[in-house]
């Protein structure tokens, strides 16, 4: 496949620390492993699994502790009200959709892995709920690790199951993913980060996006939910950079919407799932590269 050859040339020319790439198009798969890392941290790419889990739970008509059926408009305030000393007034308007679209109103990125290292994992909610909120709920997109973590907490508190265990049963088992690690912050799955997979299993996650919830012909996530995840749900003008190979034109549910029917998910240090729906092509890349843009440079002239 010329795609792989061109990519390898660019990796060598630019000196980028790519660990693996898998390209699948029209049923044909090619791969190149530069560094065989048994379990690779996929960073924020794990967020798509959180969104998928909520779609499955909603299709299952799971009932929250307050008695209501889980839905996008389910308010999350009552759950967190019982877990922390005080909540910002703005949180009363937060719904599941608010968290899925990073539109809680915070101004800056929160819950970075580097921030959390020195903090008491049992007090993360108290610590981060003290951060002032600048924007009105559901009006402004600010990329954040806090909202996926809140979805993890909400899931555990309402359904008495860790969201990582739910994902194992409902997604990993059908995809035959057995070997993985997903870190916890306190008693809750970290959700936004901390997931380690091998490169082949990482690619399987992208297959669910490209094939609208099916894997090897088996329905895992509903087609309607994958379509909701991968269509524009909120504008993100602060993150739009037209000079980029894949400019972020909008955001779905923990996905980025780009040009020419391309939807992708990225993670720190150069992790990528890229779905090109027009060409029926999936690209999965794992890297150890602080400059994520360098990894994308390797795709110039290729996609």
N, C-alpha and C positions, 0 to 999 in steps of 0.2 A: 504494500500500500504506500503510495507516494506521500501520503499524509505523514506517516510515521517517519519516513526517511527525511522529509523536510524539517520536521520537528527536531529530530536528533541533530541535524546539522546546525540548527539555530541554538540548541542547548549547548553544543560544544563551542560554537562561535562566541556566544555570549557568556559562557562559563557559569551557567545557572545550575543550582543544586536541585535538579529534579530527581525524584526517587523512582517514579513509575508513571507510565501513561498507558491507558487502554482506550482504543478507538473501536467503536462498533457502528457499522452502517449497513443497513439492509441485511442483517443477519450475519454479516462477516465481521469477525473480531481479530484485531491485531494488537499486540502489546509490546512494550519495551520496559524492562526493569533495569534501572541503573544501579539502585541500591536495594537489596532484598531485606527490607525491614519487616519483621514478622508481624508486629502490630504497630500501625502508624497512627498517630493522633490526627484525627480529621478536622479538629477544631470546630469552627462554626458550621461546617457542613452537616453536623449532627442535628442542627436546628430543623432541617426538613423532616426528620423522623418525628420530632415533637409535633409538627403540623400534621403529619400523616396520622399519628396516634389520635389526635383530636378529631380528625375526620372519621376514623373508624369508630371512635366512641360515640360520636353524634349519630352515625348510621345505626349503631347498636341501640340508640335511644337510652343511653345510660342515665340514671336518675341521680341528681345531686343530693346532698344531704338535706338541703332545704325542701326537697320534694319535687323540684322542677326538673324537667328533662333538659339535658345538656344541649346547648345551642350557641350559636355565635353571639346572640344577644344576652346570654346569661351574665348577670352582674357578679363580679368576683369580690366585691367589697366585703360582704358578710363573712366570707371564708378568712380573709386576712385580718378582719377586725378582731377575731377571736385569738389571733396568734401574736399580735404585737401590742405594745403599750398604746401607741397612737398612730393614726393613719392621716395622710393629707386629705383635706376636704375634697380635692379633685378626684381622689380614688373612688368616690361614690359613683362616678359616672363610667368607670372602667368596665368593659365587658370582655368576654373571651376574644372577640374580634379586635378589640383595642390592643390586647397583648400580642395577637398574631400579626398585627400591622405596625408594631413599634410606635404607637401613637398615644402613649400615656401622657406626654407633655414634657418629659424631661429634656433638658437642653443638651446634655453631654452624655457620652458613652459611660455606662456604669457596669460594674461587676466584671471588669477585666480580670483575667487569670492572675496577672501581676498584683492587682489590688487585693485580691482575696487571700493570697498566700499568707499574709501576716495577720489576718483577721480571725476572730472567733467564728467558726462556721455555724455555730448554733445561734448567732446573733445577727446574721446577715440581713434578715428582713428589717430588724430595728435600725441597723446602721444605714441602710440604703433608703428606707422610707423617710429618713430625716432630710434627704436631699430636696431642696426647693424645686417646685415644678413651675416652669415658665409659660408653657403653651396650653391652650385649651384642649381638652381631651378630644381625640379623633381628628385633629386638624393639622398636626405637624409630625412628620416622620423624623425620628432620631434613632439611628441604629444603636442597638443596646443588647447587652447580655442579660439584663435584669428581667425583661419580659418572659423569655423562655424559662428562666428559673421560676418565675411566678406561676407559669403554667404547670411546671413540675410540682410545685407545692400545692396548687389548687387541685390537681389530679389526685395526689396522694391523700389529701384531706377529705375529698369528696367521695372517692371510690375505694379507699383503703387498699390501694395497690400502687406500688412505685411505678412511675411511668416507664422506666427502663425495663421492668419486668413485663409490663403490658406490651411494650414494643417487641420484647423477645418472643412472647407467645404469639402475637398477631402479625408480626412482620419478619423477624429474624428466622423463626422456625420455617415458614413457607419458603424463605429465600435460602434455607440451609446454611444460615450463619450461626456457628457454634462457638467460635473462638473470638472473644472480644472482652474489653474492659470498659466500664463506664463509671467514672468517678462520682462521688457524692459530695455535696456541701451539707454537712450535718447529716440529717436523716433523709434528705431529698436528693434525687438525681440532679447533677449539675446542669443538665439539659443543654445549655448553650455551648458547652465545651466538654472536654474530658473523656470523649469516646475514642477508643482505639480499635481499628479494624485492619485486616490485611487488604492489599490493593484489589484483589478479586472481589471480596465482599463489599468493599467500598463502591465498586462499579455496579454491583447489584442494586444499590440504593438508587443510583441514577436510572437504572432500567425501569424502576417503578414510575419515575417521572416521564421518561420517554414513551413508555408503553401504556400510559394512563392507568396505572394501578395494577397492571397484570405482570406476572413473572412466570415465564415458561408456560403461558396459557392459563395460569391459575389466577383468579381474582384475589388480590390482597387488599387493595384500597379501591374504593369506588371511583369510577371514571369521572363522575361529576365533581368529586372532591379534588382530584388531581387538577382538573380544569380550573377549579376555583383557586387552588394554590398557585397556579401558573399564569394567571391573568392579572392585569393591573388592579390592585385594590386601593392603592394610595400613591400619590405623587411623592417624589423624593428629590426635589430640585437641588438641595444642598449636596447631593451625591452624584449629580450628573456632570460628567466630564466628557465633552464631545470628542476630544482627541483620543480617547481610549478605544481599543479594538472592540470591546463590548461595553459601550456606555450604558449606565444604569438609567433607563428611561422611566422606570416605575418599580414598585415592589408588590409582590403577591403575598402569600402567607409564607414568610421566611424563604422567599425566592426573589431573585432579581429578574426583571423583564428588560430585555435588550432589543436590539435591532433584528429585523428579518426573521421573526418568529423564533428567536433564540432566547431561552430561559436558562439561567445558571444560578449556582450557589457557590460561594467562595468561603474560604477559611484562612485564618492567619497562617503565615509561612508558606503560602502557595498551594492550598488545596482547592481543587475545582471539580464541580460536576457541571458539564455544559451540554444542554439538550438543544440540538438544532432540529426543530420539528419539520422545517421545510425540506431538509435533506435526510430526515430520518437517521440522524447521527448522534451518538452519545460519546462524549470525551470525558474521561476521568483522569485527573492528575493529582499525584501526591508529591509534595516537595518539602525540602527543609531550606527554605529561602525567605529570609526576612523581607526582601524587596519583592512583594507579590507581583508588582508590575513587570518585573523581569521575566517571570514565568509566562505572563501574557504576551510579552514581546516575542517569545519563542513560537507563538501561534500566528504571528503576522505573516501574511502571504500564504497561510495554510488554511485558515477559515475566513 
